[in-house]
Amino acid sequence: MADLCERASRISSGTVSLVGAGPGDPGLLTVRALELIRNANVVLHDHLVTREILAECKPGARRIDIGKVGHGPQANQTAIEQLLISLARAGRCVVRLKGGDPLLFGRGAEEAMALRRADVPFEIVPGVSSALAAPAYAGISLTARGIASTVAIMSGHCASTGAAPTSVPSADTIVVLMGVANAVAVRDRLIASGRRGDTAAAVIEWGTCAQQRVAVGTLATLPEVLARGGLHAPAVIVIGDVVGRRAMMDWRSDSGDTILSRSRLNAVQQPGAKT
């Protein structure tokens, strides 16, 4: 099948790819994502997309920092959608690069629907979510035979106000994204819903990145775990008995926390390269 960007060059309208950049480690970028980044004319990226990934843009490509970072300065969502549409209508091959997966708390669905209403061709490229990758890089399996068979992923804040969520899910393992600022309220609501305070909990800061840090405690002591470790966003919170198995699965500490990110990217052949 012809590449989306190649098709765009043969028609008056450009295209938009809504691409997941993964959780941070460039080695977890998908092959399709890397292909699109390397061929894009314009890349609109979230604030947390790493420099290593952005370095894969081709020479002359325009890079636009949309500034999507929790509760900080950021572009208006409607303005982002209009920019995607106008760039595509100008014949550009555009990549909208989002941290993690574009459809998991990423507003990718809103952008896809705006593009469809504007009759702009688009594709969606899934990415590895930090909800899965950060625990794995911390030695935490979200499911485990006889321990956890259900997983819930929740946002730690309401999108419109930033306030703590009014309801919490029920599952063996709960993963909280964007929950550091509201950790006290999340803890209180989980306990009020029946979760035991002595349930194991972990906080993973900058998951999958070279500066990753992990702190472990209990649901009841979650705020103290954050404060004691000096942990801040971006961080993933994992709550459940699976956290107790971490000591046996902490592969990164055993390997010195080394990440060979650039060598992994360099191992992916450029389009047309000989093997």
C-alpha positions in Angstrom: 0.0 0.0 0.0 1.3 3.4 -0.9 2.4 5.6 2.0 -0.1 8.2 3.2 2.4 11.0 2.6 3.2 9.7 -0.9 -0.6 9.8 -1.7 -0.8 13.3 -0.3 1.8 14.5 -2.8 -0.4 13.3 -5.7 -3.5 15.1 -4.6 -4.3 18.8 -3.8 -5.1 18.1 -0.2 -2.6 17.0 2.4 -3.1 14.4 5.1 -2.9 14.2 8.9 -1.6 11.3 10.9 -2.6 11.2 14.6 0.4 9.4 16.0 1.2 8.0 19.4 4.8 8.8 20.4 4.9 6.2 23.2 5.7 6.7 26.8 9.2 8.3 26.5 11.8 5.8 25.6 12.3 6.3 21.9 13.0 2.6 21.5 9.3 2.0 22.1 8.2 4.1 19.1 6.4 2.0 16.6 7.9 1.4 13.1 4.9 3.1 11.5 5.2 6.1 13.8 8.9 6.5 13.0 8.2 6.2 9.3 5.6 9.0 9.4 7.8 11.3 11.6 10.7 10.9 9.2 8.5 11.9 6.2 6.3 14.6 7.6 6.4 18.2 6.4 5.0 19.5 9.7 5.0 17.9 13.1 2.7 19.2 15.8 3.8 17.7 19.1 3.0 17.6 22.7 5.4 19.1 25.2 6.5 15.8 26.7 7.6 14.2 23.3 11.3 13.7 23.8 14.1 15.4 21.9 15.4 12.1 20.7 12.1 11.4 18.9 11.8 14.9 17.5 15.4 14.6 16.1 14.0 12.0 13.7 12.1 14.7 11.8 13.5 15.2 8.3 15.6 18.3 7.6 13.4 21.3 6.9 10.4 19.9 8.6 8.4 22.4 10.6 8.1 21.5 14.3 5.3 23.1 16.4 5.2 22.6 20.1 1.5 22.5 21.1 2.5 22.7 24.7 0.1 20.0 26.1 1.3 19.6 29.7 -0.8 19.0 32.7 -2.4 22.3 33.9 0.3 24.4 32.2 0.1 26.8 29.2 -1.2 25.1 26.2 -2.9 25.8 22.9 -6.7 25.9 22.6 -8.0 22.6 21.4 -10.2 24.2 18.7 -7.2 26.1 17.5 -5.1 22.9 17.2 -7.9 21.3 15.1 -8.1 24.3 12.9 -4.4 24.3 12.4 -4.4 20.7 11.4 -7.1 21.3 8.9 -5.4 24.4 7.4 -2.1 22.7 7.0 -3.6 19.7 5.3 -5.6 21.9 3.0 -2.3 23.6 2.1 -1.1 20.2 0.9 1.1 19.4 3.8 1.8 15.9 5.2 1.1 16.5 8.9 1.9 14.4 11.9 0.0 15.2 15.1 2.4 13.6 17.6 1.0 12.7 21.0 2.6 11.2 24.1 1.5 7.6 24.7 -1.5 6.6 22.7 -3.5 9.2 20.8 -6.9 7.8 21.9 -6.2 7.2 25.6 -6.8 10.6 27.3 -5.1 12.2 24.3 -8.1 14.0 22.6 -7.2 12.1 19.4 -10.9 11.2 18.9 -11.9 14.9 18.9 -9.2 15.7 16.3 -10.2 12.8 14.2 -13.8 13.9 14.1 -12.8 17.5 13.3 -10.8 16.2 10.4 -13.6 14.0 9.2 -16.1 16.9 9.3 -13.6 18.9 7.3 -13.1 16.1 4.8 -9.4 15.9 5.5 -7.8 12.4 5.0 -6.3 11.1 8.2 -5.0 7.9 9.9 -4.6 6.9 13.5 -1.3 5.2 14.6 -1.6 3.6 18.1 1.2 4.2 20.5 2.5 2.4 23.6 0.7 3.9 26.6 2.6 4.8 29.8 -0.3 3.1 31.6 1.3 -0.2 30.4 4.9 0.7 29.7 5.8 2.5 32.9 4.7 -0.4 35.2 6.6 -2.8 32.9 9.8 -0.7 33.2 9.2 -0.6 37.0 8.9 -4.4 37.2 5.2 -4.4 37.8 2.8 -6.8 35.9 -0.7 -5.3 35.9 -2.2 -8.8 35.8 -1.0 -11.9 37.5 -2.6 -15.4 37.7 -4.4 -15.8 40.9 -3.8 -12.2 42.0 -5.2 -9.8 39.4 -7.4 -10.5 36.4 -8.9 -7.0 35.9 -7.3 -3.7 35.2 -8.8 -0.2 35.2 -7.1 2.9 33.8 -8.3 6.2 35.1 -7.5 9.9 34.8 -6.5 11.6 38.0 -8.3 14.8 37.1 -11.4 16.1 35.3 -10.5 17.4 31.8 -12.5 20.6 32.1 -11.6 21.7 35.6 -8.5 19.8 36.7 -10.4 18.8 39.9 -10.2 15.2 41.2 -12.5 12.7 39.6 -15.9 12.3 41.3 -16.0 8.5 40.7 -13.4 5.8 40.7 -13.3 2.4 39.0 -13.3 -1.0 40.6 -10.7 -3.5 39.4 -7.9 -5.7 40.8 -5.3 -3.3 39.6 -5.9 0.5 39.1 -3.6 2.6 37.0 -3.9 6.4 37.5 -2.6 8.8 34.9 -2.2 12.5 35.5 -3.0 11.9 39.2 -0.1 13.4 41.1 -1.8 16.8 41.9 -4.9 15.1 43.2 -3.3 12.1 44.9 -4.9 12.8 48.3 -8.4 13.0 46.8 -7.8 9.9 44.6 -6.7 8.0 47.7 -9.6 9.1 49.8 -12.2 8.2 47.1 -10.6 4.8 46.5 -10.7 4.0 50.2 -14.3 5.3 50.5 -15.3 3.0 47.7 -14.0 0.0 49.6 -10.3 -0.3 48.7 -8.2 -1.3 51.6 -5.7 1.3 52.8 -2.9 -1.3 53.0 -3.2 -2.2 49.4 0.3 -1.9 47.8 0.9 1.2 45.6 3.7 2.5 43.4 4.5 5.8 41.8 6.6 5.8 38.6 8.0 9.2 37.7 9.3 9.6 34.1 8.4 6.0 33.3 10.6 4.3 30.6 13.0 7.3 30.5 16.6 7.4 31.7 15.6 9.5 34.7 12.8 7.1 35.8 12.3 6.9 39.5 10.0 4.5 41.4 8.7 4.7 45.0 6.5 2.1 46.7 4.2 2.3 49.6 0.5 1.7 50.3 -2.7 3.4 49.1 -3.1 5.0 52.5 0.5 6.4 52.4 0.3 7.5 48.8 0.7 11.3 49.5 3.6 10.5 51.8 5.3 8.4 49.2 5.1 11.2 46.7 6.4 13.8 49.2 9.2 11.6 50.6 10.5 10.7 47.2 10.1 14.3 45.8 8.2 12.8 42.9 6.3 15.0 40.4 4.4 14.7 37.1 4.7 13.1 34.7 4.1 10.0 36.8 2.0 6.9 36.7 0.4 5.5 39.9 -0.3 1.8 40.2 -2.5 0.4 43.0 -3.0 -3.3 43.6 -1.5 -6.4 45.0 0.6 -6.9 41.9 2.9 -4.1 43.1 4.1 -6.5 45.9 5.8 -8.7 43.2 8.0 -5.9 42.0 11.1 -7.0 43.9 11.3 -10.2 41.8 10.7 -8.4 38.4 12.7 -5.1 38.7 14.8 -5.8 35.7 16.0 -2.2 35.1 17.7 -1.9 38.5 19.5 -5.1 37.9 20.7 -3.8 34.5 21.8 -0.4 35.8 18.7 1.4 34.3 20.5 1.6 31.0 18.3 2.5 28.0 19.8 2.1 24.5 17.2 4.4 23.0 19.3 6.0 20.2 20.8 2.7 19.1 17.3 1.2 18.8 16.1 4.0 16.6 19.3 3.9 14.5 18.7 0.2 13.9 15.4 1.0 12.1 16.3 1.5 8.4 15.5 4.7 6.7 13.1 4.3 3.8 15.0 3.0 0.8 18.1 2.1 2.8 19.9 -1.1 1.8 20.1 -3.9 4.3 
